[in-house]
Amino acid sequence: MDLFRQWIIRILSVIIFVTFVDIILPNSNYRRYINVVVGLLVMLIILKPLMGLMSEGMALGDGILKNNNEIQLKTTQNRVNNLQLNNNESIIMLYKNNLKSQMQNRIEKQLGFKVHDIHLEIEEENDNFGAINGLTIILDENKEEQYLNEEIEEVEVNVSISEDSNKFKSNSIMLGNEGEEIKKDFSSFYEISEEKISISVLKNN
């Protein structure tokens, strides 16, 4: 409201000024040029507030457009991050499944044991992505048959030759050399320490 009032005051002031100049100026050849200059001045004063409003409107539009662009950029970045996260999870799952399948084939073809399950722990974060941090192999006790509703009995396999091996039950003694062979084979092929490899046998009821 104050802006409009000031605008009216300026217009009235210019009109009074022009009238006063018109009265005091003598009739001469320069009067026409003076009237042109005064007319341009009046137009400038009248249009100046309108130009200011237009500039503010353009600035407001630019601000809104900038905010919209920033929001769209953030949204796009979040979508990319979520897509990368989902892709990473899919890659890790695919990598683990391929490793498990390969390990199962090595055991079953070389030793004839039936693999019940394989648990893998791999490095997922740093530069050693994909390195195996832990490996648990669960075998069926019987090489020829596979039973349902089995009860898992974990059996520690001692890869060193010592008298402590006598403490294992009879159904785990048969894994003495074979378990050591699996560990050495996997340790060499997958570059994992034998201490990180655990072998368990399912005890059939």
KOLTIPA-163879 format. One line per field, with one value per residue: residue number from 1; residue in one letter; chain; x, y, z of N, C-alpha, C, O in turn. Coordinates in steps of 0.05 Angstrom, whole numbers, plus 5000, padded with zeros to 4 digits. Each point is the difference from the previous one (the first is absolute). Example, Ala and Ser with C-alpha at 12.3 -4.5 7.8 and 13.67 -1.06 7.14 Angstrom:
BEGIN
k 1, 2
r a, s
c A, A
npx 5264, 4972
npy 4886, 5021
npz 5156, 4973
capx 4982, 5016
capy 5024, 5024
capz 5000, 5001
cpx 5018, 4985
cpy 5024, 5022
cpz 5000, 5014
opx 5021, 5010
opy 5000, 5022
opz 5013, 5004
This chain:
BEGIN
k 1, 2, 3, 4, 5, 6, 7, 8, 9, 10, 11, 12, 13, 14, 15, 16, 17, 18, 19, 20, 21, 22, 23, 24, 25, 26, 27, 28, 29, 30, 31, 32, 33, 34, 35, 36, 37, 38, 39, 40, 41, 42, 43, 44, 45, 46, 47, 48, 49, 50, 51, 52, 53, 54, 55, 56, 57, 58, 59, 60, 61, 62, 63, 64, 65, 66, 67, 68, 69, 70, 71, 72, 73, 74, 75, 76, 77, 78, 79, 80, 81, 82, 83, 84, 85, 86, 87, 88, 89, 90, 91, 92, 93, 94, 95, 96, 97, 98, 99, 100, 101, 102, 103, 104, 105, 106, 107, 108, 109, 110, 111, 112, 113, 114, 115, 116, 117, 118, 119, 120, 121, 122, 123, 124, 125, 126, 127, 128, 129, 130, 131, 132, 133, 134, 135, 136, 137, 138, 139, 140, 141, 142, 143, 144, 145, 146, 147, 148, 149, 150, 151, 152, 153, 154, 155, 156, 157, 158, 159, 160, 161, 162, 163, 164, 165, 166, 167, 168, 169, 170, 171, 172, 173, 174, 175, 176, 177, 178, 179, 180, 181, 182, 183, 184, 185, 186, 187, 188, 189, 190, 191, 192, 193, 194, 195, 196, 197, 198, 199, 200, 201, 202, 203, 204, 205
r m, d, l, f, r, q, w, i, i, r, i, l, s, v, i, i, f, v, t, f, v, d, i, i, l, p, n, s, n, y, r, r, y, i, n, v, v, v, g, l, l, v, m, l, i, i, l, k, p, l, m, g, l, m, s, e, g, m, a, l, g, d, g, i, l, k, n, n, n, e, i, q, l, k, t, t, q, n, r, v, n, n, l, q, l, n, n, n, e, s, i, i, m, l, y, k, n, n, l, k, s, q, m, q, n, r, i, e, k, q, l, g, f, k, v, h, d, i, h, l, e, i, e, e, e, n, d, n, f, g, a, i, n, g, l, t, i, i, l, d, e, n, k, e, e, q, y, l, n, e, e, i, e, e, v, e, v, n, v, s, i, s, e, d, s, n, k, f, k, s, n, s, i, m, l, g, n, e, g, e, e, i, k, k, d, f, s, s, f, y, e, i, s, e, e, k, i, s, i, s, v, l, k, n, n
c A, A, A, A, A, A, A, A, A, A, A, A, A, A, A, A, A, A, A, A, A, A, A, A, A, A, A, A, A, A, A, A, A, A, A, A, A, A, A, A, A, A, A, A, A, A, A, A, A, A, A, A, A, A, A, A, A, A, A, A, A, A, A, A, A, A, A, A, A, A, A, A, A, A, A, A, A, A, A, A, A, A, A, A, A, A, A, A, A, A, A, A, A, A, A, A, A, A, A, A, A, A, A, A, A, A, A, A, A, A, A, A, A, A, A, A, A, A, A, A, A, A, A, A, A, A, A, A, A, A, A, A, A, A, A, A, A, A, A, A, A, A, A, A, A, A, A, A, A, A, A, A, A, A, A, A, A, A, A, A, A, A, A, A, A, A, A, A, A, A, A, A, A, A, A, A, A, A, A, A, A, A, A, A, A, A, A, A, A, A, A, A, A, A, A, A, A, A, A, A, A, A, A, A, A
npx 5017, 5028, 5002, 4966, 5002, 5027, 4981, 4970, 5016, 5013, 4969, 4984, 5024, 4995, 4965, 5003, 5020, 4977, 4971, 5018, 5009, 4965, 4995, 5024, 4983, 5042, 4975, 5002, 5038, 5015, 4975, 5007, 5035, 4993, 4979, 5028, 5027, 4982, 4996, 5037, 5007, 4977, 5014, 5034, 4990, 4986, 5031, 5014, 4967, 4986, 5024, 4988, 4963, 5005, 5016, 4972, 4975, 5020, 5001, 4962, 4992, 5022, 4980, 4965, 5009, 5012, 4968, 4978, 5020, 4995, 4961, 4995, 5019, 4979, 4968, 5012, 5010, 4964, 4983, 5020, 4991, 4961, 5001, 5018, 4973, 4968, 5013, 5003, 4961, 4985, 5018, 4985, 4961, 4998, 5012, 4971, 4967, 5013, 5002, 4962, 4983, 5017, 4985, 4960, 5000, 5012, 4969, 4966, 5015, 5006, 4965, 4981, 5026, 4975, 5000, 5013, 5042, 4984, 5030, 4973, 5045, 4969, 5039, 4983, 5032, 5025, 5040, 4995, 4988, 4971, 5022, 5025, 4959, 4969, 5019, 4958, 5028, 4965, 5022, 4995, 4970, 4957, 5032, 4988, 5002, 4960, 5019, 4961, 4989, 5025, 5023, 4991, 5029, 4998, 5017, 5013, 5009, 5011, 5007, 4993, 5042, 4959, 5024, 5014, 5031, 5032, 5014, 5024, 4962, 4978, 4963, 5023, 4994, 4957, 4986, 5008, 5001, 4965, 4995, 5025, 4983, 4967, 5010, 5017, 4971, 4976, 5020, 5004, 4968, 4988, 5036, 4996, 4996, 5039, 5030, 5012, 5031, 4958, 5018, 4965, 4993, 4985, 4982, 5019, 4960
npy 4976, 4981, 4956, 4976, 4991, 4966, 4959, 4988, 4983, 4957, 4967, 4990, 4970, 4957, 4978, 4987, 4960, 4962, 4988, 4978, 4956, 4973, 4994, 4971, 4960, 5013, 5034, 4955, 5015, 5030, 5034, 5010, 5026, 5044, 5020, 5009, 5036, 5040, 5009, 5015, 5044, 5027, 5004, 5030, 5044, 5015, 5009, 5040, 5029, 5026, 5037, 5036, 5023, 5030, 5040, 5030, 5024, 5035, 5039, 5025, 5026, 5040, 5034, 5022, 5033, 5040, 5027, 5025, 5038, 5036, 5024, 5029, 5041, 5030, 5024, 5035, 5039, 5025, 5027, 5039, 5035, 5022, 5033, 5040, 5028, 5022, 5038, 5036, 5022, 5029, 5042, 5029, 5021, 5035, 5039, 5022, 5024, 5040, 5034, 5020, 5029, 5041, 5030, 5020, 5034, 5040, 5023, 5024, 5039, 5034, 5023, 5027, 5034, 4982, 5025, 5002, 5005, 5037, 4996, 5032, 4998, 5029, 5001, 5024, 4996, 4974, 5018, 4994, 5038, 4986, 5034, 4964, 5013, 4988, 4966, 5005, 4968, 5005, 4973, 4983, 4991, 5005, 4969, 4966, 5001, 5005, 5015, 4979, 5044, 5024, 4967, 5044, 4976, 5037, 4999, 4999, 5033, 4961, 5044, 5015, 4995, 4985, 5004, 5042, 4987, 4991, 5043, 5000, 5023, 4964, 5016, 5003, 4961, 4986, 5024, 4962, 4958, 4974, 4987, 4965, 4960, 4984, 4982, 4958, 4966, 4989, 4973, 4957, 4968, 4986, 4973, 4957, 5033, 4977, 5031, 5012, 4967, 5009, 4968, 5005, 4980, 4991, 5016, 4966, 5018
npz 5000, 5030, 4995, 5017, 5044, 5013, 4997, 5030, 5038, 4998, 5003, 5041, 5023, 4989, 5018, 5043, 5008, 4993, 5032, 5036, 4996, 5006, 5044, 5024, 4990, 4993, 4987, 5001, 4981, 5030, 4986, 4957, 4992, 5003, 4966, 4966, 5002, 4991, 4956, 4980, 5003, 4972, 4958, 4994, 4998, 4960, 4968, 5013, 5011, 4965, 4990, 5024, 4988, 4966, 5011, 5018, 4970, 4980, 5023, 5000, 4964, 5000, 5023, 4982, 4969, 5017, 5016, 4969, 4986, 5027, 4996, 4966, 5008, 5026, 4980, 4975, 5021, 5012, 4968, 4992, 5028, 4993, 4969, 5012, 5023, 4978, 4980, 5028, 5010, 4970, 5001, 5031, 4994, 4972, 5017, 5026, 4981, 4985, 5030, 5012, 4970, 5001, 5031, 4992, 4970, 5017, 5023, 4983, 4983, 5028, 5018, 4970, 5014, 5032, 4963, 5043, 5017, 4981, 5032, 4983, 5005, 4986, 4978, 5035, 5031, 5027, 5011, 5044, 4978, 5032, 5020, 4990, 5014, 4971, 5023, 4985, 5016, 4973, 5029, 4959, 5032, 4990, 4996, 5026, 5045, 4980, 5038, 5005, 4995, 4971, 5019, 5006, 4975, 5026, 4958, 5043, 4971, 5019, 4993, 5042, 4986, 5011, 5038, 4990, 4971, 5029, 5000, 4962, 4991, 5016, 5021, 5038, 5021, 4995, 5036, 5022, 4984, 5010, 5043, 5014, 4991, 5026, 5040, 5002, 4999, 5036, 5029, 4986, 5006, 5042, 4998, 5009, 5030, 5004, 5012, 4958, 5003, 4987, 5026, 4973, 5040, 4958, 5038, 4977, 4990
capx 4983, 5018, 5013, 4980, 4997, 5024, 4998, 4981, 5013, 5021, 4987, 4989, 5023, 5010, 4981, 5003, 5026, 4997, 4984, 5016, 5020, 4986, 4993, 5023, 5016, 4991, 4995, 5024, 5004, 5008, 4977, 4991, 5019, 4996, 4975, 5006, 5015, 4982, 4981, 5015, 5004, 4974, 4996, 5018, 4990, 4976, 5005, 5020, 4989, 4991, 5024, 5009, 4982, 5007, 5026, 4995, 4986, 5019, 5018, 4985, 4999, 5026, 5004, 4983, 5012, 5024, 4992, 4990, 5023, 5014, 4984, 5003, 5027, 5001, 4983, 5015, 5023, 4990, 4992, 5025, 5012, 4984, 5005, 5027, 4998, 4986, 5018, 5021, 4989, 4996, 5026, 5011, 4985, 5008, 5028, 4999, 4988, 5019, 5021, 4989, 4997, 5027, 5011, 4986, 5010, 5027, 4999, 4986, 5014, 5026, 4999, 4976, 4982, 4976, 5001, 4974, 4998, 5025, 4996, 5023, 5002, 5019, 5005, 4981, 5004, 5025, 5013, 5001, 4973, 4998, 5018, 4985, 5008, 4992, 4987, 4990, 4991, 4984, 4998, 4984, 5016, 4999, 5007, 4983, 4972, 4994, 4975, 4986, 4997, 5025, 5009, 5028, 5019, 5024, 5023, 5025, 5019, 5027, 5016, 5027, 5002, 5006, 4984, 4974, 4981, 4986, 4977, 4976, 4984, 5008, 4990, 5016, 5028, 5004, 5007, 5027, 5016, 4983, 4995, 5025, 5003, 4981, 5010, 5023, 4991, 4985, 5019, 5017, 4985, 4985, 5017, 4988, 5015, 4986, 4987, 4974, 4982, 4988, 4986, 4981, 4987, 4973, 4997, 4974, 4986
capy 5024, 5023, 5002, 5012, 5028, 5014, 5002, 5021, 5025, 5007, 5009, 5027, 5018, 5004, 5016, 5027, 5010, 5005, 5024, 5023, 5004, 5010, 5028, 5018, 4999, 5018, 4988, 4999, 4975, 4979, 4992, 4973, 4979, 4998, 4984, 4972, 4990, 4999, 4978, 4974, 4999, 4992, 4972, 4984, 4999, 4984, 4972, 4989, 4980, 4976, 4985, 4987, 4977, 4979, 4988, 4984, 4976, 4983, 4989, 4979, 4977, 4986, 4986, 4976, 4981, 4990, 4981, 4976, 4985, 4987, 4977, 4979, 4989, 4983, 4976, 4983, 4989, 4979, 4977, 4987, 4986, 4977, 4981, 4988, 4982, 4976, 4986, 4989, 4976, 4979, 4990, 4984, 4975, 4984, 4992, 4979, 4976, 4988, 4988, 4976, 4979, 4991, 4984, 4975, 4982, 4990, 4980, 4976, 4986, 4991, 4982, 4984, 5007, 5016, 5025, 5008, 5029, 5015, 5027, 5017, 5028, 5014, 5028, 5014, 5029, 5014, 4993, 4971, 4990, 4973, 4981, 4982, 5003, 4976, 4979, 4977, 4980, 4979, 4977, 4977, 4978, 4978, 5009, 4989, 5007, 5025, 4997, 5024, 5005, 4992, 5016, 5008, 4997, 5011, 4984, 5015, 4984, 5008, 4995, 4992, 4972, 4999, 4981, 5011, 4991, 4977, 5008, 5001, 4976, 4983, 5010, 5023, 4992, 4995, 5025, 5009, 5007, 5013, 5028, 5015, 5004, 5022, 5026, 5008, 5006, 5025, 5021, 5007, 5010, 5024, 5018, 5003, 4985, 4976, 5006, 5012, 4980, 4982, 4978, 4986, 4976, 4994, 4973, 4988, 4985
capz 5000, 5001, 4974, 4981, 5008, 4991, 4971, 4994, 5008, 4980, 4975, 5004, 5001, 4973, 4985, 5010, 4991, 4971, 4997, 5008, 4979, 4976, 5005, 5002, 4976, 4979, 4974, 4985, 4985, 5019, 5016, 4990, 5010, 5029, 5004, 4995, 5023, 5023, 4995, 5005, 5029, 5012, 4993, 5017, 5028, 5001, 4995, 5018, 5019, 4986, 4994, 5025, 5005, 4981, 5009, 5024, 4991, 4986, 5020, 5014, 4982, 4999, 5026, 5000, 4981, 5013, 5020, 4987, 4989, 5022, 5010, 4980, 5002, 5024, 4995, 4981, 5015, 5018, 4984, 4991, 5023, 5006, 4978, 5004, 5023, 4991, 4982, 5015, 5014, 4979, 4992, 5022, 5000, 4977, 5005, 5020, 4988, 4981, 5016, 5012, 4980, 4992, 5023, 5001, 4978, 5007, 5021, 4991, 4978, 5009, 5023, 5000, 5021, 4994, 5015, 5010, 4998, 5002, 5010, 4992, 5009, 4982, 5004, 4983, 5001, 4992, 4975, 4998, 4996, 4989, 5014, 5018, 5028, 5015, 4983, 5015, 4981, 5013, 4983, 5009, 5011, 4981, 4973, 4979, 5003, 5013, 5016, 5007, 5028, 5012, 5023, 4995, 5022, 4990, 5008, 4995, 4985, 5006, 4976, 5009, 5009, 5028, 5014, 5006, 4981, 5011, 5016, 4983, 4997, 4977, 4975, 4992, 4995, 4971, 4987, 5008, 4977, 4980, 5009, 4996, 4971, 4992, 5011, 4985, 4973, 5001, 5009, 4978, 4977, 5006, 5015, 5027, 5021, 5008, 5025, 4995, 4988, 5019, 4986, 5017, 4988, 5010, 5011, 4992, 5021
cpx 5017, 5014, 4981, 4997, 5024, 5000, 4982, 5012, 5021, 4987, 4989, 5022, 5011, 4982, 5002, 5026, 4999, 4984, 5015, 5021, 4987, 4993, 5024, 5017, 4990, 4995, 5026, 5002, 5007, 4977, 4991, 5018, 4997, 4975, 5005, 5015, 4982, 4980, 5013, 5004, 4974, 4995, 5018, 4990, 4975, 5006, 5019, 4988, 4991, 5024, 5011, 4983, 5007, 5026, 4997, 4986, 5019, 5019, 4986, 4998, 5026, 5005, 4984, 5012, 5025, 4994, 4989, 5023, 5015, 4985, 5002, 5027, 5003, 4984, 5015, 5024, 4991, 4992, 5024, 5013, 4985, 5004, 5027, 5000, 4987, 5018, 5023, 4991, 4996, 5027, 5012, 4986, 5008, 5028, 5001, 4989, 5018, 5023, 4990, 4997, 5027, 5012, 4987, 5009, 5027, 5000, 4987, 5014, 5027, 4998, 4975, 4981, 4977, 5001, 4971, 4996, 5028, 4994, 5025, 4998, 5021, 5003, 4982, 5006, 5025, 5011, 5002, 4972, 5000, 5018, 4983, 5011, 4994, 4985, 4992, 4987, 4985, 4996, 4980, 5018, 5003, 5007, 4980, 4972, 4997, 4973, 4988, 4998, 5025, 5006, 5030, 5016, 5027, 5024, 5025, 5019, 5028, 5018, 5028, 4999, 5008, 4982, 4972, 4978, 4984, 4975, 4975, 4986, 5007, 4990, 5014, 5028, 5005, 5006, 5028, 5016, 4983, 4994, 5025, 5004, 4982, 5011, 5024, 4993, 4987, 5019, 5017, 4984, 4987, 5016, 4988, 5016, 4984, 4986, 4972, 4980, 4990, 4984, 4983, 4988, 4973, 4999, 4972, 4988, 4995
cpy 5025, 5005, 5014, 5030, 5016, 5004, 5023, 5027, 5009, 5009, 5028, 5020, 5006, 5017, 5030, 5013, 5007, 5025, 5025, 5007, 5012, 5029, 5018, 4999, 5019, 4985, 5001, 4974, 4977, 4989, 4972, 4978, 4997, 4984, 4970, 4988, 4997, 4977, 4973, 4996, 4991, 4971, 4982, 4997, 4983, 4970, 4987, 4980, 4974, 4982, 4986, 4976, 4977, 4986, 4982, 4974, 4980, 4987, 4978, 4975, 4984, 4985, 4974, 4979, 4987, 4979, 4974, 4983, 4986, 4976, 4977, 4987, 4981, 4974, 4981, 4986, 4977, 4976, 4984, 4985, 4975, 4978, 4986, 4981, 4974, 4983, 4987, 4975, 4977, 4989, 4982, 4973, 4982, 4989, 4977, 4974, 4986, 4986, 4974, 4978, 4989, 4982, 4973, 4980, 4989, 4978, 4974, 4985, 4988, 4978, 4983, 5006, 5016, 5025, 5008, 5030, 5012, 5028, 5016, 5027, 5013, 5029, 5016, 5030, 5011, 4989, 4969, 4987, 4972, 4980, 4984, 5003, 4976, 4981, 4977, 4980, 4979, 4977, 4980, 4978, 4978, 5011, 4993, 5010, 5027, 4997, 5027, 5002, 4991, 5019, 5006, 4996, 5010, 4984, 5016, 4981, 5011, 4993, 4992, 4971, 4999, 4979, 5010, 4991, 4977, 5008, 5001, 4974, 4986, 5012, 5025, 4992, 4997, 5026, 5010, 5009, 5015, 5029, 5017, 5006, 5023, 5027, 5009, 5009, 5028, 5023, 5009, 5013, 5026, 5020, 5008, 4983, 4975, 5004, 5012, 4981, 4981, 4979, 4986, 4977, 4996, 4972, 4990, 4985, 4971
cpz 5000, 4973, 4980, 5007, 4991, 4970, 4991, 5006, 4979, 4974, 5003, 5001, 4973, 4984, 5008, 4989, 4970, 4995, 5006, 4978, 4975, 5003, 4997, 4974, 4978, 4974, 4983, 4985, 5019, 5016, 4993, 5011, 5031, 5007, 4996, 5024, 5024, 4997, 5005, 5030, 5014, 4995, 5017, 5029, 5002, 4997, 5020, 5020, 4986, 4992, 5024, 5007, 4981, 5007, 5024, 4992, 4986, 5020, 5016, 4983, 4999, 5025, 5001, 4981, 5012, 5021, 4988, 4988, 5022, 5010, 4980, 5001, 5024, 4995, 4981, 5014, 5019, 4984, 4990, 5023, 5007, 4979, 5003, 5023, 4993, 4982, 5015, 5015, 4980, 4992, 5021, 5001, 4977, 5003, 5020, 4989, 4981, 5015, 5012, 4980, 4992, 5022, 5002, 4979, 5006, 5020, 4990, 4978, 5010, 5022, 5001, 5022, 4990, 5017, 5008, 4998, 5003, 5009, 4994, 5014, 4983, 5008, 4980, 4998, 4987, 4974, 4996, 4995, 4986, 5014, 5021, 5028, 5017, 4983, 5018, 4980, 5017, 4981, 5011, 5009, 4980, 4972, 4979, 5002, 5014, 5014, 5005, 5030, 5016, 5023, 4996, 5025, 4989, 5012, 4993, 4986, 5006, 4977, 5007, 5010, 5029, 5013, 5007, 4981, 5011, 5016, 4984, 4999, 4975, 4973, 4990, 4993, 4970, 4986, 5007, 4976, 4979, 5007, 4996, 4971, 4990, 5009, 4983, 4972, 4999, 5007, 4977, 4977, 5005, 5016, 5027, 5020, 5009, 5027, 4997, 4987, 5021, 4985, 5021, 4985, 5012, 5011, 4994, 5024, 4992
opx 4994, 5004, 5009, 4998, 4997, 5009, 5007, 4998, 5002, 5010, 5003, 4998, 5007, 5008, 5000, 5001, 5010, 5007, 4998, 5004, 5012, 4999, 4998, 5015, 4975, 5010, 5009, 4983, 4996, 5003, 4993, 4991, 5003, 5000, 4988, 4993, 5002, 4994, 4988, 4998, 5000, 4991, 4991, 5001, 4996, 4988, 5001, 5011, 5003, 4998, 5010, 5011, 5000, 5003, 5012, 5006, 4999, 5007, 5012, 5002, 5000, 5012, 5010, 5000, 5005, 5012, 5006, 5000, 5009, 5012, 5003, 5002, 5011, 5009, 5000, 5004, 5013, 5005, 5001, 5009, 5012, 5001, 5002, 5012, 5010, 5001, 5008, 5014, 5006, 5002, 5012, 5013, 5004, 5006, 5014, 5011, 5002, 5008, 5014, 5007, 5002, 5012, 5013, 5004, 5006, 5014, 5011, 4999, 5007, 5016, 4999, 4979, 5002, 5000, 4983, 4979, 5018, 4983, 5023, 4979, 5023, 4983, 5001, 4987, 4998, 4986, 5003, 4995, 5014, 4997, 4982, 5024, 5012, 4985, 5017, 4982, 5011, 4988, 4994, 5022, 5021, 4987, 4997, 4987, 5018, 4981, 5013, 5005, 4998, 4992, 5016, 4993, 5012, 5001, 5004, 5004, 5006, 5004, 5015, 4980, 5023, 4982, 4982, 4977, 4978, 4983, 4978, 5012, 5013, 5013, 4995, 5015, 5022, 5009, 5007, 5006, 5010, 5000, 4998, 5010, 5008, 5000, 5002, 5011, 5006, 4998, 5005, 5009, 5000, 4989, 4997, 5008, 4975, 4980, 4983, 4978, 5016, 4985, 5009, 4998, 4996, 5008, 4980, 5014, 4988
opy 5019, 5022, 5017, 5016, 5023, 5021, 5015, 5019, 5023, 5020, 5016, 5023, 5023, 5018, 5018, 5023, 5020, 5016, 5020, 5023, 5017, 5015, 5021, 5019, 5001, 4977, 5022, 4982, 4976, 4980, 4984, 4979, 4978, 4985, 4984, 4978, 4980, 4987, 4982, 4978, 4984, 4986, 4979, 4979, 4986, 4984, 4976, 4978, 4978, 4975, 4978, 4979, 4977, 4976, 4979, 4978, 4976, 4977, 4980, 4978, 4976, 4978, 4979, 4976, 4976, 4979, 4978, 4976, 4977, 4979, 4977, 4975, 4978, 4979, 4976, 4976, 4979, 4977, 4976, 4977, 4979, 4976, 4976, 4979, 4979, 4976, 4977, 4979, 4977, 4975, 4979, 4979, 4976, 4977, 4980, 4978, 4976, 4978, 4980, 4977, 4976, 4979, 4980, 4976, 4977, 4980, 4978, 4975, 4979, 4981, 4980, 4986, 5015, 4998, 5002, 5010, 4988, 5014, 4992, 5011, 4992, 5011, 4995, 5014, 5017, 4988, 4991, 4978, 4996, 4976, 5011, 4996, 4996, 5008, 4988, 5007, 4989, 5003, 5000, 4995, 4988, 5019, 5013, 5004, 5008, 4992, 5021, 4981, 4985, 5023, 4982, 5009, 4986, 4994, 5006, 4977, 5023, 4976, 4990, 4991, 5007, 4990, 4985, 5002, 4994, 4983, 5001, 4978, 5011, 4997, 5009, 5016, 5005, 5000, 5022, 5024, 5018, 5017, 5023, 5021, 5016, 5019, 5024, 5019, 5016, 5022, 5024, 5020, 5018, 5021, 5023, 4978, 5001, 4987, 4999, 5008, 4988, 5006, 4992, 5000, 5003, 4981, 5012, 4986, 4985
opz 4986, 4991, 4984, 4982, 4990, 4989, 4982, 4985, 4993, 4988, 4982, 4990, 4994, 4985, 4983, 4992, 4991, 4983, 4986, 4994, 4987, 4980, 4988, 4995, 4995, 4996, 4993, 5003, 4993, 5014, 5017, 5008, 5010, 5019, 5014, 5008, 5014, 5020, 5012, 5011, 5018, 5018, 5010, 5012, 5020, 5014, 5002, 5003, 5011, 5002, 4999, 5009, 5009, 4998, 5001, 5011, 5004, 4998, 5006, 5010, 4999, 5000, 5009, 5007, 4996, 5001, 5010, 5002, 4996, 5006, 5008, 4996, 4997, 5008, 5005, 4995, 5001, 5009, 5000, 4996, 5006, 5006, 4996, 4999, 5007, 5002, 4993, 5001, 5007, 4996, 4994, 5004, 5004, 4994, 4995, 5004, 4999, 4992, 5000, 5006, 4996, 4994, 5005, 5006, 4994, 4998, 5004, 5000, 4990, 5000, 5015, 5003, 4980, 5024, 4983, 4991, 5010, 4988, 5006, 5003, 4999, 5013, 4976, 4984, 4982, 4984, 4978, 5009, 4980, 4996, 5013, 5005, 5020, 4982, 5014, 4984, 5019, 4979, 5024, 4989, 4997, 4991, 4979, 4979, 5015, 4988, 5000, 5015, 5020, 5000, 4996, 5022, 4984, 5024, 4976, 5008, 4993, 4994, 4983, 5010, 5007, 4988, 5007, 5006, 4990, 5006, 5011, 5004, 4982, 4980, 4978, 4988, 4990, 4977, 4992, 4998, 4987, 4983, 4992, 4992, 4984, 4984, 4993, 4989, 4982, 4990, 4997, 4988, 4982, 5008, 5006, 4993, 5001, 5005, 5018, 4993, 5015, 4982, 5021, 4976, 5024, 4986, 5008, 5014, 5016
